[in-house]
Amino acid sequence: QQQVKQSPQSLIVQKGGISIINCAYENTAFDYFPWYQQFPGKGPALLIAIRPDVSEKKEGRFTISFNKSAKQFSLHIMDSQPGDSATYFCAATTGNQFYFGTGTSLTVIP
Amino acid sequence: GAGVSQSPSNKVTEKGKDVELRCDPISGHTALYWYRQSLGQGLEFLIYFQGNSAPDKSGLPSDRFSAERTGGSVSTLTIQRTQQEDSAVYLCASSLIRAGNTIYFGEGSWLTVV
């Protein structure tokens, strides 16, 4: 059973546009929601993360929106750049348990 | 070291041979994870170690897969009698155990079974 559901599977965005990736979860015990960015041939790297007591967190062009009541969170990439082309994974964690979404392949077209 | 170190970075092996993949976690990280990622796919959990506790082996796909962690630090993932479907990137990650922690991945070991 997939603990974290992620969509879309792939996304193509024009340079300068907004990329939006969505995730949903069921387990209310999750207490931390990180996003990972993975470039081809590399391991996933932490991009940004949020705790459930906050509705939004912004770091540069990357923003996480968190809706606790709906058990959903999303990653927004503003002014998307070709260098943002990568695979993005959302995750939900509690203590030592990490659950990853299935990943979204983002392509930003110049 | 500064990050999670994995070796070898690439391994080509013949079907039926055994392989060992090594992971050296971030110093001080008590938790260590192994994941498998097939080409263009998501992260498949394999096994988890935490301190001296019994490992969580619930993700190992078959009894050909095993892992150990010696001295609470370095871990070795062993795949016996490799099959072509074992071809994938094997990612190791480590973390501290606390609320709001995150895990840090190595670059992975690319395994190709021919």
Backbone of each chain as ProteinMPNN parsed JSONL, in Angstrom:
{"seq_chain_A": "QQQVKQSPQSLIVQKGGISIINCAYENTAFDYFPWYQQFPGKGPALLIAIRPDVSEKKEGRFTISFNKSAKQFSLHIMDSQPGDSATYFCAATTGNQFYFGTGTSLTVIP", "coords_chain_A": {"N_chain_A": [[0.839, -1.184, 0.0], [0.614, 2.148, -0.955], [1.98, 4.62, 0.905], [2.352, 7.287, 0.511], [1.039, 9.264, -1.945], [1.805, 10.458, -5.089], [1.639, 12.971, -7.589], [1.866, 14.847, -10.696], [3.046, 12.034, -12.7], [4.823, 12.778, -14.619], [5.973, 15.929, -15.88], [5.873, 18.746, -17.89], [7.15, 21.894, -18.388], [7.222, 25.283, -19.419], [10.064, 27.415, -19.591], [10.306, 29.767, -16.99], [7.762, 29.364, -16.129], [5.359, 28.013, -13.72], [5.917, 25.207, -11.769], [4.128, 22.528, -10.449], [3.784, 20.085, -8.049], [2.095, 17.451, -6.562], [1.249, 15.853, -3.456], [-0.18, 13.317, -1.375], [-1.27, 11.965, 1.743], [-2.08, 9.484, 4.268], [-1.567, 8.702, 6.896], [-1.764, 10.132, 9.963], [0.231, 10.323, 11.772], [2.569, 11.102, 10.656], [5.23, 13.413, 10.783], [6.904, 15.085, 9.48], [7.789, 16.46, 6.391], [9.57, 16.077, 3.773], [11.029, 17.143, 0.64], [12.701, 15.763, -2.119], [15.249, 16.14, -4.563], [16.358, 14.813, -7.554], [18.952, 14.39, -9.765], [19.886, 13.012, -12.952], [21.843, 10.103, -12.593], [22.665, 10.687, -10.075], [22.315, 10.596, -6.432], [19.244, 11.077, -4.577], [18.67, 14.344, -3.274], [18.109, 16.388, -0.456], [15.724, 18.924, -0.756], [13.796, 20.778, 0.219], [11.829, 21.133, 3.189], [9.014, 20.565, 5.382], [7.206, 21.071, 8.429], [4.211, 19.787, 10.016], [2.879, 21.774, 11.419], [2.987, 24.09, 10.125], [1.822, 26.05, 7.413], [2.949, 26.837, 5.084], [6.072, 26.962, 3.442], [8.853, 28.659, 2.288], [11.627, 28.723, 0.176], [13.704, 30.475, -1.56], [13.029, 29.988, -4.915], [11.424, 27.874, -4.432], [8.592, 26.477, -2.94], [6.738, 24.988, -0.357], [3.469, 24.007, 0.067], [1.177, 23.269, 2.576], [-1.504, 21.349, 3.603], [-3.048, 20.45, 6.272], [-5.542, 19.465, 7.133], [-6.609, 18.363, 4.847], [-4.718, 16.525, 4.359], [-2.659, 16.845, 2.487], [0.083, 17.925, 0.495], [2.165, 20.144, -1.344], [4.6, 20.92, -3.862], [5.842, 23.859, -5.148], [7.42, 25.297, -7.843], [8.635, 28.229, -8.654], [9.097, 30.455, -11.453], [10.352, 28.549, -13.192], [13.294, 26.858, -14.276], [15.514, 25.587, -16.838], [17.55, 24.169, -15.554], [16.24, 23.119, -13.415], [15.207, 20.807, -14.223], [14.613, 17.58, -13.404], [14.093, 14.698, -11.285], [11.58, 14.637, -8.878], [10.896, 13.82, -5.551], [8.44, 13.41, -3.123], [8.127, 13.016, 0.423], [7.137, 11.436, 3.464], [7.49, 11.359, 6.901], [7.972, 9.725, 10.065], [9.672, 9.656, 12.919], [11.781, 7.026, 12.549], [10.719, 6.108, 10.239], [10.415, 6.335, 6.831], [8.616, 7.335, 4.038], [8.287, 7.336, 0.624], [7.055, 9.175, -2.19], [6.178, 8.246, -5.568], [7.603, 9.678, -7.376], [8.232, 12.456, -9.603], [8.894, 13.331, -12.823], [10.348, 16.124, -13.965], [10.485, 18.328, -16.641], [11.867, 21.17, -17.897], [11.333, 23.358, -20.399], [13.382, 25.258, -22.504]], "CA_chain_A": [[0.0, 0.0, 0.0], [1.424, 3.34, -1.087], [1.705, 5.518, 2.02], [2.348, 8.646, -0.021], [0.663, 9.256, -3.358], [2.385, 11.626, -5.75], [1.212, 13.22, -8.973], [1.784, 13.871, -11.778], [4.216, 11.195, -12.903], [5.748, 13.599, -15.386], [5.51, 17.304, -16.007], [6.66, 19.574, -18.803], [6.832, 23.294, -18.115], [8.041, 26.256, -20.126], [10.94, 28.25, -18.772], [9.602, 30.892, -16.414], [6.451, 28.955, -15.639], [5.267, 27.445, -12.371], [5.784, 23.753, -11.711], [3.411, 22.134, -9.24], [3.763, 18.637, -7.814], [1.195, 17.216, -5.437], [1.34, 14.606, -2.702], [-1.223, 13.092, -0.382], [-0.936, 10.904, 2.694], [-3.184, 9.084, 5.132], [-1.15, 8.487, 8.283], [-1.649, 11.41, 10.663], [1.417, 10.288, 12.632], [3.7, 11.715, 9.974], [5.524, 14.692, 11.42], [7.906, 15.823, 8.714], [7.47, 16.228, 4.982], [10.652, 16.601, 2.928], [11.062, 16.937, -0.805], [14.031, 15.45, -2.627], [15.495, 16.412, -5.98], [17.341, 13.851, -8.055], [19.433, 14.551, -11.133], [20.323, 11.725, -13.513], [23.141, 9.601, -12.154], [22.958, 11.146, -8.71], [21.356, 10.211, -5.419], [18.313, 12.148, -4.214], [19.19, 15.329, -2.331], [17.062, 17.158, 0.203], [15.479, 20.215, -1.391], [13.068, 21.63, 1.157], [10.992, 20.288, 4.04], [8.057, 21.316, 6.193], [6.549, 20.381, 9.531], [2.765, 19.914, 9.843], [2.306, 22.917, 12.116], [3.2, 25.258, 9.261], [1.036, 25.876, 6.184], [3.748, 27.156, 3.898], [7.492, 27.243, 3.647], [9.428, 29.131, 1.038], [13.076, 28.867, 0.105], [14.013, 30.901, -2.909], [11.929, 29.764, -5.865], [10.735, 26.639, -4.04], [7.625, 26.654, -1.868], [5.86, 23.874, 0.003], [2.176, 24.334, 0.652], [0.764, 22.114, 3.373], [-2.902, 21.385, 4.051], [-3.126, 19.367, 7.247], [-6.885, 18.886, 7.188], [-6.79, 17.556, 3.636], [-3.592, 15.588, 4.295], [-2.035, 17.03, 1.196], [1.116, 18.943, 0.423], [2.597, 20.309, -2.725], [5.816, 21.67, -4.148], [5.708, 24.829, -6.218], [8.676, 25.864, -8.307], [8.341, 29.468, -9.374], [10.089, 30.84, -12.466], [11.069, 27.306, -13.465], [14.458, 26.98, -15.138], [15.956, 24.289, -17.383], [18.359, 23.5, -14.533], [15.356, 22.449, -12.452], [14.802, 19.517, -14.804], [15.07, 16.53, -12.499], [12.996, 13.947, -10.694], [11.281, 15.13, -7.539], [10.206, 12.873, -4.684], [7.969, 13.852, -1.825], [8.256, 11.982, 1.439], [6.492, 11.681, 4.754], [8.277, 10.615, 7.881], [7.746, 9.797, 11.491], [10.797, 8.98, 13.531], [12.673, 6.334, 11.641], [9.978, 5.61, 9.082], [10.364, 7.238, 5.691], [7.818, 6.843, 2.929], [8.49, 8.199, -0.529], [6.172, 9.118, -3.339], [6.703, 7.518, -6.72], [8.465, 10.557, -8.149], [7.736, 13.233, -10.74], [9.964, 13.745, -13.728], [10.083, 17.479, -14.434], [11.276, 18.847, -17.746], [11.626, 22.593, -18.153], [11.718, 23.629, -21.783], [13.934, 26.627, -22.633]], "C_chain_A": [[0.882, 1.243, 0.0], [1.035, 4.313, 0.013], [1.606, 6.966, 1.562], [2.06, 8.564, -1.514], [1.094, 10.565, -3.994], [1.893, 11.733, -7.178], [1.665, 14.614, -9.397], [3.048, 13.032, -11.856], [5.276, 11.95, -13.684], [5.107, 14.943, -15.655], [6.451, 18.045, -16.948], [6.186, 21.003, -18.648], [7.749, 24.175, -18.955], [8.903, 27.03, -19.139], [10.171, 29.481, -18.296], [8.241, 30.557, -15.836], [6.52, 28.405, -14.225], [5.075, 25.932, -12.474], [5.118, 23.401, -10.383], [3.34, 20.614, -9.165], [2.985, 18.405, -6.523], [1.439, 15.865, -4.77], [0.237, 14.537, -1.669], [-0.828, 11.928, 0.505], [-2.143, 10.592, 3.552], [-2.802, 9.062, 6.61], [-0.921, 9.82, 8.997], [-0.465, 11.433, 11.63], [2.64, 10.899, 11.959], [3.938, 13.108, 10.544], [6.557, 15.515, 10.672], [7.716, 15.448, 7.264], [8.561, 16.855, 4.11], [10.401, 16.341, 1.446], [12.511, 16.717, -1.218], [14.076, 15.708, -4.128], [16.594, 15.457, -6.435], [17.672, 14.13, -9.504], [19.915, 13.2, -11.639], [21.713, 11.344, -13.032], [23.541, 10.012, -10.761], [21.952, 10.574, -7.723], [20.403, 11.366, -5.132], [18.935, 13.068, -3.161], [18.036, 16.12, -1.753], [16.954, 18.54, -0.426], [14.867, 21.195, -0.392], [12.164, 20.717, 1.972], [10.097, 21.163, 4.91], [7.531, 20.438, 7.316], [5.044, 20.641, 9.44], [2.125, 21.08, 10.59], [2.458, 24.214, 11.337], [2.447, 25.03, 7.955], [1.847, 26.148, 4.922], [5.189, 27.406, 4.307], [8.106, 27.583, 2.312], [10.931, 29.24, 1.177], [13.427, 29.202, -1.337], [12.823, 30.708, -3.822], [11.061, 28.559, -5.494], [9.84, 26.898, -2.83], [6.883, 25.346, -1.63], [4.588, 24.472, 0.582], [1.647, 23.092, 1.349], [-0.662, 22.312, 3.868], [-3.129, 20.196, 4.975], [-4.495, 18.686, 7.244], [-7.149, 17.985, 5.984], [-5.728, 16.477, 3.505], [-2.948, 15.617, 2.912], [-0.93, 18.076, 1.318], [1.65, 18.987, -1.005], [3.875, 21.139, -2.788], [5.531, 22.586, -5.329], [7.093, 25.351, -6.561], [8.33, 27.064, -9.169], [9.449, 29.757, -10.377], [10.972, 29.637, -12.809], [12.165, 27.512, -14.513], [14.851, 25.608, -15.695], [16.79, 23.497, -16.396], [17.542, 22.827, -13.454], [14.897, 21.088, -12.976], [15.44, 18.384, -14.016], [13.856, 15.707, -12.1], [12.82, 14.406, -9.252], [10.474, 14.076, -6.775], [9.697, 13.6, -3.447], [8.127, 12.697, -0.847], [7.485, 12.412, 2.674], [7.192, 10.796, 5.767], [7.697, 10.733, 9.277], [8.843, 8.985, 12.145], [11.694, 8.349, 12.498], [11.986, 5.809, 10.386], [9.908, 6.676, 8.0], [9.544, 6.592, 4.589], [7.915, 7.849, 1.796], [7.342, 8.074, -1.523], [6.885, 8.451, -4.501], [7.548, 8.379, -7.641], [7.753, 11.253, -9.3], [8.92, 13.679, -11.566], [9.586, 15.103, -14.314], [11.039, 17.835, -15.56], [10.887, 20.3, -17.967], [12.202, 22.93, -19.516], [12.211, 25.072, -21.898], [13.023, 27.541, -23.44]], "O_chain_A": [[1.776, 1.386, 0.834], [-0.103, 4.782, 0.059], [0.876, 7.768, 2.145], [2.761, 7.874, -2.254], [0.783, 11.645, -3.494], [1.747, 10.735, -7.883], [1.835, 15.485, -8.544], [4.018, 13.3, -11.147], [6.474, 11.787, -13.449], [3.884, 15.087, -15.66], [7.672, 17.972, -16.811], [4.996, 21.299, -18.756], [8.915, 23.844, -19.172], [8.508, 27.265, -17.997], [9.486, 30.147, -19.072], [7.637, 31.37, -15.136], [7.587, 28.338, -13.614], [4.186, 25.45, -13.176], [5.497, 23.912, -9.33], [2.894, 19.95, -10.101], [3.201, 19.087, -5.521], [1.784, 14.879, -5.421], [-0.223, 15.557, -1.155], [-0.133, 11.011, 0.067], [-3.118, 11.344, 3.565], [-3.624, 9.369, 7.472], [0.013, 10.55, 8.666], [-0.191, 12.465, 12.242], [3.638, 11.182, 12.622], [3.004, 13.88, 10.761], [7.033, 16.531, 11.179], [7.51, 14.281, 6.931], [8.477, 18.031, 3.755], [9.656, 15.437, 1.069], [13.422, 17.389, -0.735], [13.097, 15.523, -4.851], [17.625, 15.316, -5.777], [16.796, 14.112, -10.369], [20.308, 12.341, -10.849], [22.64, 12.153, -13.061], [24.649, 9.711, -10.315], [20.875, 10.123, -8.111], [20.728, 12.519, -5.417], [19.642, 12.607, -2.265], [17.099, 16.482, -2.464], [17.953, 19.237, -0.607], [15.372, 22.3, -0.196], [11.774, 19.647, 1.503], [10.381, 22.338, 5.143], [7.424, 19.22, 7.174], [4.64, 21.634, 8.835], [0.937, 21.344, 10.407], [2.109, 25.292, 11.819], [2.441, 23.911, 7.442], [1.468, 25.734, 3.827], [5.478, 27.977, 5.359], [7.903, 26.878, 1.323], [11.446, 29.776, 2.158], [13.446, 28.336, -2.212], [11.732, 31.203, -3.543], [10.076, 28.266, -6.172], [10.277, 27.464, -1.828], [6.455, 24.68, -2.572], [4.627, 25.327, 1.466], [1.664, 21.997, 0.787], [-0.98, 23.332, 4.48], [-3.37, 19.078, 4.52], [-4.583, 17.462, 7.341], [-7.833, 16.967, 6.098], [-5.826, 15.61, 2.636], [-2.726, 14.589, 2.271], [-1.007, 18.99, 2.139], [1.59, 18.011, -1.753], [4.178, 21.936, -1.9], [5.045, 22.149, -6.372], [7.842, 25.79, -5.688], [7.801, 26.926, -10.272], [10.596, 29.358, -10.181], [12.197, 29.714, -12.721], [11.987, 28.235, -15.494], [14.55, 24.583, -15.084], [16.742, 22.267, -16.401], [18.076, 22.051, -12.661], [14.273, 20.315, -12.25], [16.663, 18.253, -13.973], [12.734, 15.986, -12.522], [13.789, 14.543, -8.506], [9.504, 13.519, -7.289], [10.45, 14.326, -2.798], [8.246, 11.541, -1.251], [7.222, 13.595, 2.89], [7.45, 9.621, 5.509], [7.024, 11.706, 9.616], [8.935, 7.773, 11.95], [12.296, 9.036, 11.673], [12.613, 5.139, 9.566], [9.406, 7.778, 8.225], [9.758, 5.428, 4.248], [7.664, 9.041, 1.972], [6.74, 7.011, -1.673], [8.07, 8.131, -4.411], [8.147, 7.869, -8.588], [6.811, 10.723, -9.889], [9.837, 14.327, -11.062], [8.62, 15.215, -15.069], [12.252, 17.662, -15.441], [9.72, 20.615, -18.197], [13.403, 22.801, -19.751], [11.541, 25.999, -21.444], [13.343, 28.714, -23.637]]}, "seq_chain_B": "GAGVSQSPSNKVTEKGKDVELRCDPISGHTALYWYRQSLGQGLEFLIYFQGNSAPDKSGLPSDRFSAERTGGSVSTLTIQRTQQEDSAVYLCASSLIRAGNTIYFGEGSWLTVV", "coords_chain_B": {"N_chain_B": [[33.276, 10.759, 6.927], [32.154, 13.504, 4.841], [29.773, 12.996, 3.565], [27.405, 10.414, 2.622], [29.001, 7.541, 1.633], [29.414, 5.365, -1.081], [30.311, 2.214, -2.483], [31.047, -0.308, -4.977], [30.909, 2.37, -7.43], [29.979, 1.662, -9.875], [29.036, -1.495, -11.155], [29.45, -4.329, -13.038], [28.228, -7.471, -13.55], [28.173, -11.018, -14.023], [25.312, -12.994, -14.672], [24.187, -14.986, -12.014], [26.393, -14.719, -10.421], [27.712, -13.603, -7.227], [27.329, -10.464, -5.565], [28.701, -7.708, -3.726], [27.846, -4.778, -2.121], [28.878, -1.72, -0.809], [28.408, 0.526, 1.948], [29.152, 3.524, 3.522], [28.142, 5.332, 6.1], [27.157, 8.712, 7.067], [29.178, 10.111, 9.549], [28.306, 9.419, 12.859], [25.631, 9.109, 12.355], [22.96, 7.132, 13.235], [21.063, 5.618, 12.006], [20.557, 3.611, 9.126], [19.807, 3.078, 5.757], [18.825, 1.046, 2.997], [17.962, 1.379, -0.36], [16.404, 0.559, -3.465], [16.53, 1.451, -6.85], [15.096, 1.175, -9.82], [15.602, 1.726, -13.355], [14.403, 4.854, -14.121], [12.436, 4.659, -12.231], [10.722, 4.711, -8.983], [11.702, 4.884, -5.491], [12.556, 2.021, -3.912], [12.15, 0.559, -0.896], [14.469, -1.389, 0.925], [15.954, -2.365, 3.274], [16.498, -1.588, 6.736], [18.559, -0.274, 9.241], [19.004, 0.351, 12.68], [20.968, 1.458, 15.1], [21.743, -0.93, 17.537], [19.573, -2.461, 17.23], [17.396, -5.052, 15.956], [17.445, -5.41, 12.448], [15.132, -3.954, 10.097], [13.892, -5.891, 7.78], [11.924, -5.948, 5.954], [11.61, -5.102, 3.324], [13.23, -6.524, 1.619], [13.534, -8.22, -1.431], [13.852, -10.948, -1.962], [15.233, -14.078, -0.711], [17.741, -14.049, -1.669], [18.869, -11.707, -1.195], [20.694, -9.926, 1.242], [21.833, -8.148, 4.128], [24.229, -6.546, 6.174], [25.398, -4.8, 9.045], [28.199, -3.65, 10.383], [29.581, -2.999, 13.514], [27.908, -0.867, 13.908], [28.278, 0.972, 11.904], [29.587, 0.902, 8.952], [27.925, -0.636, 6.213], [27.056, -3.585, 4.398], [25.553, -4.686, 1.498], [24.478, -7.646, 0.184], [24.023, -9.518, -2.711], [23.057, -12.55, -3.773], [23.659, -15.0, -6.302], [23.005, -13.466, -8.681], [20.442, -12.02, -10.718], [19.106, -10.915, -13.888], [17.049, -9.131, -13.435], [17.845, -7.898, -11.174], [19.327, -5.752, -11.832], [19.919, -2.428, -11.274], [19.967, 0.749, -9.553], [21.48, 0.904, -6.46], [20.797, 2.442, -3.585], [22.12, 3.953, -0.725], [21.35, 5.338, 2.433], [21.557, 7.57, 5.227], [20.741, 8.616, 8.579], [20.058, 10.721, 11.436], [18.237, 9.778, 14.311], [15.501, 11.354, 15.129], [12.759, 13.542, 15.82], [11.562, 15.209, 12.964], [13.743, 14.717, 11.385], [15.945, 14.098, 8.6], [16.871, 12.128, 5.775], [19.966, 11.285, 4.273], [21.277, 10.711, 1.165], [23.561, 8.52, -0.536], [25.531, 8.435, -3.581], [24.915, 6.209, -4.911], [25.114, 2.788, -6.079], [25.585, 1.483, -9.174], [24.285, -1.279, -10.55], [24.729, -3.734, -12.942], [23.551, -6.588, -14.369], [24.591, -9.061, -16.442]], "CA_chain_B": [[33.311, 11.628, 5.775], [31.165, 14.548, 4.805], [28.512, 12.487, 3.068], [27.296, 8.965, 2.534], [29.895, 7.038, 0.598], [29.05, 4.036, -1.557], [31.23, 1.617, -3.452], [31.578, 0.474, -6.09], [29.933, 3.25, -8.059], [29.437, 0.876, -10.975], [29.419, -2.899, -11.109], [28.864, -5.204, -14.043], [28.479, -8.836, -13.124], [27.486, -12.043, -14.804], [24.194, -13.657, -14.03], [24.561, -16.11, -11.176], [27.479, -14.363, -9.509], [27.346, -12.83, -6.042], [27.922, -9.13, -5.497], [28.642, -7.0, -2.457], [27.816, -3.333, -2.248], [29.284, -1.178, 0.483], [27.926, 1.86, 2.306], [29.77, 4.145, 4.686], [27.204, 6.424, 6.372], [27.679, 9.929, 7.671], [29.65, 9.847, 10.903], [27.361, 9.764, 13.912], [24.262, 8.722, 11.998], [22.681, 5.819, 13.794], [20.148, 4.887, 11.125], [21.07, 3.37, 7.78], [18.772, 2.52, 4.883], [19.123, 0.66, 1.628], [16.86, 1.468, -1.305], [16.711, 0.16, -4.837], [15.847, 2.283, -7.832], [15.232, 0.708, -11.195], [15.708, 2.833, -14.302], [13.219, 5.684, -14.264], [11.415, 4.288, -11.252], [10.805, 5.301, -7.66], [12.614, 4.348, -4.487], [12.029, 0.808, -3.298], [12.805, 0.286, 0.383], [14.987, -2.742, 1.078], [16.277, -2.749, 4.639], [16.78, -0.458, 7.615], [19.297, -0.569, 10.463], [19.011, 1.406, 13.681], [21.776, 1.101, 16.242], [21.919, -2.361, 17.771], [18.285, -3.143, 17.103], [17.251, -5.954, 14.819], [17.11, -4.645, 11.248], [13.845, -4.123, 9.422], [14.213, -6.509, 6.494], [10.642, -6.187, 5.293], [11.629, -4.75, 1.919], [14.11, -7.375, 0.808], [12.653, -8.889, -2.403], [13.983, -12.409, -1.933], [16.288, -14.523, 0.214], [19.067, -13.853, -2.269], [19.339, -10.413, -0.717], [20.961, -9.831, 2.663], [22.656, -6.997, 4.473], [24.706, -6.49, 7.539], [26.009, -3.532, 9.424], [29.207, -4.001, 11.368], [30.01, -1.943, 14.419], [27.012, 0.275, 13.859], [28.692, 1.969, 10.93], [29.589, 0.449, 7.56], [26.977, -1.698, 5.86], [27.26, -4.295, 3.137], [24.39, -5.349, 0.906], [24.931, -8.775, -0.626], [23.043, -10.151, -3.583], [23.579, -13.844, -4.208], [23.111, -15.589, -7.543], [22.334, -12.317, -9.295], [19.571, -12.175, -11.874], [19.056, -9.695, -14.685], [16.097, -8.181, -12.848], [18.492, -7.198, -10.065], [19.985, -4.565, -12.376], [19.296, -1.233, -10.721], [20.846, 1.536, -8.687], [21.259, 0.609, -5.05], [21.076, 3.671, -2.849], [22.227, 3.883, 0.716], [21.07, 6.614, 3.083], [21.701, 7.518, 6.679], [20.085, 9.721, 9.275], [19.923, 10.717, 12.885], [16.86, 9.456, 14.68], [14.842, 12.347, 15.959], [11.625, 14.121, 15.106], [11.963, 16.207, 11.997], [15.035, 14.427, 10.766], [15.875, 13.768, 7.189], [17.89, 11.151, 5.421], [20.92, 11.758, 3.286], [21.592, 9.615, 0.257], [24.789, 8.439, -1.292], [25.375, 8.565, -5.026], [24.389, 4.947, -5.423], [25.925, 1.793, -6.79], [24.87, 1.049, -10.358], [24.548, -2.699, -10.787], [24.243, -4.287, -14.199], [23.718, -8.039, -14.445], [24.533, -9.446, -17.869]], "C_chain_B": [[32.169, 12.614, 5.804], [29.806, 14.023, 4.383], [28.504, 10.982, 3.115], [28.141, 8.481, 1.357], [29.517, 5.618, 0.216], [30.092, 3.531, -2.551], [30.784, 0.191, -3.755], [30.513, 1.404, -6.653], [29.256, 2.545, -9.232], [29.929, -0.551, -10.872], [28.677, -3.643, -12.201], [29.227, -6.628, -13.644], [27.702, -9.802, -14.001], [26.366, -12.656, -13.981], [24.682, -14.87, -13.245], [25.687, -15.827, -10.196], [26.928, -13.603, -8.3], [28.008, -11.46, -6.109], [27.759, -8.557, -4.099], [28.737, -5.503, -2.724], [28.044, -2.744, -0.853], [28.733, 0.225, 0.692], [28.613, 2.324, 3.583], [28.923, 5.372, 5.023], [27.92, 7.653, 6.925], [28.035, 9.624, 9.131], [28.625, 10.309, 11.937], [25.923, 9.419, 13.604], [24.005, 7.29, 12.444], [21.779, 4.983, 12.893], [20.729, 4.776, 9.725], [20.019, 2.626, 6.984], [19.389, 2.081, 3.554], [17.832, 0.754, 0.805], [17.349, 0.965, -2.662], [15.892, 1.035, -5.777], [16.126, 1.721, -9.217], [15.139, 1.905, -12.122], [14.38, 3.577, -14.439], [12.11, 5.409, -13.26], [11.634, 4.985, -9.915], [11.772, 4.57, -6.76], [11.95, 3.173, -3.777], [12.818, 0.51, -2.029], [13.248, -1.171, 0.449], [15.145, -3.136, 2.536], [16.697, -1.512, 5.42], [17.497, -0.964, 8.864], [19.201, 0.628, 11.409], [19.779, 0.89, 14.893], [21.978, -0.395, 16.351], [20.624, -3.141, 17.661], [18.29, -4.085, 15.916], [16.832, -5.155, 13.59], [15.7, -4.935, 10.749], [14.13, -4.618, 8.008], [12.98, -6.634, 5.599], [10.644, -5.892, 3.8], [12.501, -5.624, 1.034], [13.259, -8.239, -0.123], [12.747, -10.402, -2.407], [15.103, -12.778, -0.97], [17.673, -14.466, -0.423], [19.7, -12.543, -1.777], [19.565, -10.475, 0.794], [21.827, -8.608, 2.902], [23.091, -7.119, 5.907], [25.331, -5.125, 7.774], [26.943, -3.83, 10.59], [29.57, -2.79, 12.215], [29.141, -0.71, 14.379], [27.392, 1.315, 12.839], [28.536, 1.432, 9.513], [28.599, -0.687, 7.359], [27.343, -2.299, 4.517], [25.955, -4.952, 2.715], [24.918, -6.427, -0.028], [23.775, -9.326, -1.44], [23.682, -11.442, -4.103], [22.904, -14.275, -5.506], [22.325, -14.537, -8.319], [21.548, -12.715, -10.54], [19.522, -10.854, -12.63], [18.104, -8.661, -14.088], [16.666, -7.473, -11.624], [19.2, -5.928, -10.54], [19.225, -3.316, -11.946], [20.378, -0.403, -10.053], [20.482, 1.214, -7.251], [21.751, 1.809, -4.258], [21.116, 3.404, -1.36], [21.954, 5.276, 1.273], [21.269, 6.459, 4.578], [21.026, 8.731, 7.303], [20.309, 9.61, 10.769], [18.476, 10.377, 13.193], [16.349, 10.505, 15.638], [13.666, 12.878, 15.151], [12.124, 15.199, 14.154], [13.307, 15.957, 11.367], [14.842, 14.227, 9.271], [16.965, 12.754, 6.899], [18.723, 11.693, 4.276], [21.384, 10.559, 2.471], [23.019, 9.689, -0.251], [24.496, 8.553, -2.775], [24.875, 7.274, -5.668], [25.448, 4.052, -6.047], [25.094, 1.272, -7.952], [25.253, -0.388, -10.654], [23.916, -3.116, -12.106], [24.561, -5.77, -14.22], [23.543, -8.463, -15.893], [24.507, -10.968, -18.027]], "O_chain_B": [[31.316, 12.564, 6.69], [28.782, 14.56, 4.807], [29.452, 10.348, 3.578], [28.001, 8.962, 0.232], [29.322, 4.765, 1.082], [30.666, 4.288, -3.335], [30.202, -0.464, -2.891], [29.328, 1.229, -6.368], [28.093, 2.809, -9.537], [31.09, -0.798, -10.543], [27.449, -3.6, -12.287], [30.397, -6.944, -13.429], [26.708, -9.442, -14.632], [26.469, -12.812, -12.764], [25.478, -15.671, -13.737], [25.913, -16.59, -9.257], [25.835, -13.04, -8.344], [29.108, -11.315, -6.643], [26.809, -8.875, -3.383], [29.605, -5.038, -3.463], [27.481, -3.207, 0.139], [28.607, 1.008, -0.249], [28.648, 1.611, 4.587], [28.98, 6.365, 4.297], [29.117, 7.629, 7.209], [27.279, 8.963, 9.843], [28.143, 11.44, 11.892], [25.077, 9.435, 14.499], [24.732, 6.365, 12.081], [21.745, 3.758, 13.017], [21.317, 5.724, 9.205], [19.416, 1.668, 7.467], [20.348, 2.679, 3.067], [16.771, 0.28, 1.213], [18.545, 0.954, -2.952], [14.721, 1.319, -5.529], [17.249, 1.787, -9.717], [14.659, 2.969, -11.732], [13.365, 2.996, -14.824], [10.982, 5.872, -13.424], [12.59, 5.739, -9.734], [12.563, 3.741, -7.212], [10.914, 3.323, -3.129], [14.017, 0.239, -2.087], [12.499, -2.075, 0.078], [14.551, -4.113, 2.991], [17.181, -0.53, 4.858], [17.09, -1.957, 9.466], [19.305, 1.777, 10.981], [19.313, 0.009, 15.615], [22.341, -1.054, 15.377], [20.578, -4.334, 17.959], [19.086, -3.936, 14.989], [15.946, -4.305, 13.685], [15.158, -6.02, 10.956], [14.558, -3.85, 7.146], [13.005, -7.352, 4.599], [9.773, -6.376, 3.077], [12.498, -5.466, -0.187], [12.35, -8.926, 0.344], [11.802, -11.075, -2.82], [15.827, -11.913, -0.476], [18.667, -14.801, 0.22], [20.901, -12.315, -1.928], [18.736, -11.006, 1.533], [22.473, -8.099, 1.986], [22.41, -7.717, 6.741], [25.726, -4.414, 6.85], [26.493, -4.222, 11.667], [29.831, -1.704, 11.699], [29.575, 0.374, 14.768], [26.888, 2.437, 12.888], [27.449, 1.507, 8.941], [28.45, -1.57, 8.204], [27.863, -1.626, 3.627], [25.335, -5.683, 3.488], [25.711, -6.147, -0.926], [22.687, -9.568, -0.918], [24.709, -11.417, -4.781], [21.744, -13.956, -5.766], [21.133, -14.701, -8.579], [21.932, -13.608, -11.295], [19.854, -9.802, -12.082], [18.327, -7.457, -14.219], [16.044, -6.552, -11.094], [19.627, -5.117, -9.718], [18.034, -3.172, -12.223], [21.543, -0.796, -9.995], [19.31, 1.25, -6.875], [22.935, 2.145, -4.257], [20.256, 2.717, -0.81], [22.295, 6.277, 0.643], [21.164, 5.361, 5.125], [20.776, 9.735, 6.637], [20.692, 8.563, 11.292], [17.587, 10.67, 12.394], [16.722, 10.536, 16.811], [13.597, 12.68, 13.938], [12.996, 15.997, 14.498], [13.945, 16.883, 10.867], [13.721, 14.196, 8.763], [17.874, 12.558, 7.706], [18.247, 12.452, 3.433], [21.821, 9.542, 3.01], [23.604, 10.765, -0.379], [23.348, 8.745, -3.178], [24.465, 7.262, -6.829], [26.512, 4.499, -6.474], [24.028, 0.69, -7.75], [26.406, -0.681, -10.971], [22.732, -2.884, -12.352], [25.722, -6.16, -14.1], [22.49, -8.254, -16.495], [24.459, -11.472, -19.149]]}, "name": "protein", "num_of_chains": 2, "seq": "QQQVKQSPQSLIVQKGGISIINCAYENTAFDYFPWYQQFPGKGPALLIAIRPDVSEKKEGRFTISFNKSAKQFSLHIMDSQPGDSATYFCAATTGNQFYFGTGTSLTVIPGAGVSQSPSNKVTEKGKDVELRCDPISGHTALYWYRQSLGQGLEFLIYFQGNSAPDKSGLPSDRFSAERTGGSVSTLTIQRTQQEDSAVYLCASSLIRAGNTIYFGEGSWLTVV"}
